[in-house]
Amino acid sequence: ENADPQKTAFLLRKAWTLYSVTPLYRFRRGRLRDYARLLSAFIAAEKQKGLAVEVGVELDIKVALSSLADLRGSERDQAALLVQLSSRSRAPSRNSEDKLLWSGWFCSVYGDDLSKDVPEDFTCLPLFLTHGPESYTSIVGSWFQKSFDCCFRRLAISPLNLSWMVAMWAGCKLDRATSAVELVFSVPRLSQPLDISYAIHPEDAKALWDTVQKTPGEITQEEVDVFMDCLYAHFHRHFKIHLSAAKLVKVSTAVASAHCDGIVKILHSQYLSGVLRLLTELAISQIQ
C-alpha cells in the first residue's frame, strides 16, 4: 500500500514467472553498478559459447540493477531489487532508446519468517519474478547463484493455494470490478485434454464471500472451503458436473490472475503489496 503507483506501474498487467530464492550471501546494495558490469560480461560470455569477455567493454546487452525502496512490507524487509536487460540501440541518434529484452525482480513483502533467523551476511529476497525469454532467466539465475551462493527453484501454485487466492481476491473491494471471476479446471484421466472454464459475475462472487466470511480482515481455511463448495454446488445444479473431481489450474479476478505453473499477472495497484505478501509466503514455505 506504501508503494508509489508511478514507480510500480510497470509491474502491472504483465505475466510474471515465479521462483523462490534462498538468501543471497555477501550481497552488497552499494555495489549495484559493479554487479551490472559483471553480469553484462557474463551474459556476453554465455552468448559467445564461453569465450572470455573483458569486463567494462561496451557490449550489445545493457544491464541495469536498481532498488525499489517502496516495495516492501515491513522495516525488516529488504528493498526490492530490479534487474533489466536491454539491447543497445545501434542508431547514432541520441534520442534512440534501448529496447527492453527481459525484466526480473527480487522482493520480500512481510518476509520476517525467513529474515529473523538469518545471519547478517545474508540478504533475504525470497521471491523472484521474471518476464521475458527463459534463456535470459537461466543466465541471470546462473550468475546470481555463482556470485551469491543462492539457489533458484520454480514456484508452482497448488490448487489449495489457488482456491485461497480466488476467495481473497473475489472479496476485495474495488472502485469498479469489470472483469469476471474465472476459475479454470483441468479434467484428469481423459485421452484428450479438457479444460472447464467457470465465470462468475464479480459482484455475485463478492456477495457470496461476504456471506461466508465471519470476521472482516481474517480468513480461515473453513471459510475458503465453504466458498468453493458453494461455487461447486451451483455449477453442479446447472451442469451436473462435479468440479471437485477436476483440478483447479487457474484463477482470474480484477485484482490478479494466477496459474498453477507459477505464472501471475497483477492487475490492480491497490492490492500489489497484498498479492506479493501471499507470494512471498509461498516462496518462503518452499525454501523452509
Secondary structure, 3 states (H helix, E strand, C coil): CCCCHHHHHHHCCCEEEEEEECCEECCCHHHHHHHHHHHHHHHHHHHCCCCCCCCCCCCCEEEEEEEECCCCCCCCCCCEEEEEEEECCCCCCCCCCCEEEEEEEEECCCCHHHHCCCCCCEECCCEEEEECCHHHHHHHHHHHHHHHCCCEEECCCCHHHHHHHHHHHHCCCCCCCCCCEEEEEECCCCCCCCEEEEEECHHHHHHHHHHHCCCCCCCCHHHHHHHHHHHHHHHHHHHCCCHHHCEEEEEECCCEEEECCCEEEECCHHHHHHHHHHHHHHHHHHHC
